Amino acid sequence: MFRKPLISAVFIISIALSAFADDENCEILDRVVVTGASISSGFGVITPPVKMDLGAYTINMKHIFEGIITSEHQEVKFFGDLLFFRKSKANAQKYIEKIKEYKPTLVIGLDFLFWFGHGTPPKDISVPEYRMEKLNFALHLLEQINAPIIIGNLPDVRVAIGKVLSATQVPTSATLVKLNDRIQAWGDANENVTVIDAFTLGLKLVNDEAITIHNQSWPAGSQEKLLQDDMLHTTLEGTVAVSLLAISSIELDCIETNPEVIMQKACENARKSAKQISP
């Protein structure tokens, strides 16, 4: 059985994390797909300059998971966009069709649902109902995927209002609770789904609290290392932490958990990918 209760960074060490206890051969990592919005797409995350290569290449979550997976596997695929929010429904439909065609063994969409709970609603409508309708649209799309899915719930991003988000784009606290309850209920009803607690991790980040994920810890005061100045997007190390929170739901030995190693590999993968698509 794939499904398991909501995974919280608070309890990541103290409770059993495995939703894949029988998958010790790592086959679930053979054809991984990453999908999502700006964090998955690597907003503001670039490679540092190195000798003979000063290029600042975008590092997205595909590159990070390539650095996490240590077993034999096919190249991690990425279906997402920094501009997901502009046409969220159309973009989501496009990505789901590509995912279905690829036939993955695992789908990771940690911020796939973000713009189905956030965004500026049309005028003269019930905003909570509008947000719930959009969320249900996305959940029904995800139900078309015949593979294990790791999905994130919605973070509280009110601290980013006035930086990169407007107040109209952010759900109220009451609506956010209802949206996350819906996501969890949906995950509980679908055995192939694991819901990752991005909400709790996000609170820890904005409150600059200590974070422990899998066998890695960041002490209080690490916010600058993990969160960009806009208080919405994660840094490279922060995106690695989020990725480790997701992959910790798979109890396997064939994953790298050292953030420094993962970041180095992610940078190498991003440089390699950029050169492959360059003219």
N, C-alpha and C positions, 0 to 999 in steps of 0.2 A: 504494500500500500504506500502510495506516495504522500498523501495528505498528512499533515501534522498540525498541531496548534500553532498560533502566532508565535514567531520567534522574536525574542527581545534581546537586545544587546546586554541588558541587565543580567539575564540568566544564561548567557551563552555558554558559560563554563559549567554551571551547577546543574543543568538539566540535560537529559539525553537529547541530542540534536538530530539524530538520524531519522530521515524520512525514507532512506534508501538502504536499509540494513542488509538487504539481500544482494545489493549491487556492488559487491566487493571487488569485482573484476574491472571496474571503472568504465564499463561499456557505455554508461549513461553520459560520459564526457566525450564520446566519439564524434558527435555532430552537434555542437553547441551553437545556438543562435542567441545573440544579444539584441534586444530591441528596446526603444525608449526615446526619451526626449533629450534635453540639453545636457544633463549630467552623464547619461549614457553616451552622448555624442562627444563629450569632452570639452564643453564650454570653458574657455579660458585656461585649458591645460595643454601645455606644449612641451616639446623636448628641449632640454637645455643644450647650449652649444657644446660640441666636443671637437677634438682635434680633427681637422680635415672635413668637418661637417658643421657649419654654423646654422643650418636650417632649423627654424622653429616649427616643427611638425605637430599637428594636433594629435593628442593621445586620447583615444576613446576607450570605452569599456571592453571592446573586442581585444585591443592590445593588452589590456590588463589581464583578461582571462586567458589569453595565450601565455602570459607569464605565470599564471596560477596553475594551469593544468600541466602535470608532468608526465602523464601517461601518453601512449600512442593515440593520436586523434587527428581528425581532419581539421583543416583551418577553421577557426571560429568565424562565423558569419555575423555581420552587423546590418540590421535593417532599422534605421532610425534617422533622425534629422535634428539639427539645431533649431530649425524653424518648424518643428512639429506643430506648435501652437497655432500657426496661421491657418491651417486646414486640418484640424485635429481628426475629425471623422474620416475625411478622405485619405489622409496619410495613414491612419490606423488600418483602414481597410486594405490599402496597398501593401503595408508591411505584413499583415496577416496572410494575405494571398501568397506573398513571397515565402513566408515561413512554411505554409502548408505545402507549397511546391517543393521546398528543400527537404522536407521530411526529417526534422531534427530529432535527436535523442534527448535534448534538453533545451528549454527556452527560458531565458533570463530577462525579465522586463522590470527592473527595479523602479524606474520612473515612467513606465509606459502609461500609467493611469493618471499622471499628474494633471495634464490639461483636460481631463474629463471630470475633475473636481474643482479645477481652477479656471480662470479665464473671465473675460468681461461678458456678462449676459446681455441679451437684447433688452430694450426698454419695455416697460409695461407688461412684465410677466412675473410669475412667482419664481424668485431666484432659487430657493431651495429645491423646488420641483425641477427646475431647469438643470441644475447641477446633478440631481439624482438621475434624471433621464439620460444625460450624457454619460454618466458613469455606467448605467445599465447597458447602454449601447456598446461601450467598450468591453464590458464583461461578456456580453453575448458574442462578440467577435472572438474573444479568447477561447470561448467554448468550442470553437471550430478546430482548435489545435489538438491533434491526437499525439500528445507527448507530455511528459512532465513539465510543469511550469512553475517557476519561482517568480513571484510578483511582489512588488512593494506596496504597502498601504500609503496613505497620503500624509506628508509631514505638515506641521504647523509652521507656516512661513510668514507669519505676520511681521516678524522682525525685518523682513526684506521690503516691506511697504515703504515707498519713498526712495528706495535704492534702485531696484530693477522691476518692481511690481507696484501696481496701483491698488488702492483699497478695493476697488470694484472687482479686481481679478482674484481676490482671496476670499474663500468662504468664511462665514462666521464660525466661531468656536462650536456652536450648537450644530450647525450644518456639517462641519468637519467630523464631529462625533458620529453623526448619522451615516455619512459617507463611508467612514472607516468600519462602522458596524456592518454596513452592507457588503463591503469587500470581504470582511472576515466570514460573514454568513455564506457568501458565495464560495469562498475557499473551502469552508467546512463541507459544503454540499458537493464539491468536485474533488474526487480522490486523487486526481493528478496535479492538484494545486497546493503549493505551499505559500503562505502569506508571510512576508518578512516585515518586521516592525520598524519601518523607516520613520514612523512617527516618534517613537521613543529615542531612536538614535539621533534624529534631528534635534530633539529637545536637549539632549546631552551636548550636542555640538554648539548650539546657540547659547547654552548656559555655561559653556566651558568646563564641563564636568569630566571626571575620569571615565574612560571607556575601555572595556575589555571585550574583545571579540576573538573567539576561538582560543588560541594560546598567545595572543598578542594584546598588549595593554598600552594605552596612552594616558598619561596622568592628567589631572586637572591643569589647565593652563596651556593645553596643546591646540587651542582653537586656531591659532594663526597657521599652524602646520596643516590643519585639516579642512579649514573653511576659508573661502575667498572673501574679500572685503565686502562683496555684495550681500553676504550673509544668506545666500541661497545656494550657490554652487560650491561643490567640494573642490579642493586642490587635488593634485595627483595622489598624494598620500591619503587624503580623505576619500577619494574614489576607490582606492585600494581597500580602505577600511570597510566601505559599503559593500564592495565586492566580496570581501572575506565574510561579512555577515551573511551574504547570500550563500556562498559556497559551503559555509559551516553547516548548512542543512543537509549536506551530503557527507556521511561518515565514511570517508575514504582516505587511504594513505597516499594516493597519487595526486596530491595537490601541494603546492608551495604555499607556506603561510608566513614567511619572513617578508615584511613589507619592503625592506631595502632591496631584497633580491627581486621581488615582483616589480618594483618601480624600475629597476635597471633593465629587466627583460622587456617591460612595457615600452620603455624609450627605444630600445633596440628594434622592437617590433614595429613601432610607429615610423621610425626612420626607414626601415625596410619596405613597409607598405607604401610610403610616400614616393619612394624611388621606383617602385614597381608601376605606379600609375602615372609617373611623370612622362611627358612626351619625349 
